[in-house]
Amino acid sequence: MEHEELTHKIIACAYRVFNELGFGFLESVYRKAMVIELSKTGQKVEEEKALKVYYGDQVVGNFSADLFVEETVVVELKSVHNILKEHEVQLVNYLNGMKCEIGLLINFGVSGVEVKRKYRAPKTDS
């Protein structure tokens, strides 16, 4: 399955979760609900997936992604009024550090689901 199709399925699950739960729960509640929805659609999903951050070929740290779908898409969940630039930068840093190509930042916000699709920053030769 290509990235675009997979991210559309993930986003559709987020809307189903929001339609049932609305705004105001902790991220952990949305994470558990997303696992249920993604599993219903047949997607392989791991929650709080421990991932390694690389510097060159060496591991320099670890973090845990809220969701890791189909061993391809890192999903970071928020339950805040608005997504901040810092949230987006954090996701891109995760993608770069773990050499993953695509991630979704999904906020279960006051006015609905807010989604930012982020890609690993291309390396530049300088």
Secondary structure, DSSP 8 states (H G I E B T S, - for coil): --HHHHHHHHHHHHHHHHHHH-S---HHHHHHHHHHHHHHTT--EEEEEEEEEEETTEEEEEEEEEEEETTTEEEEEE-SSS--HHHHHHHHHHHHHHT-SEEEEEEEETTEEEEEEEE-------
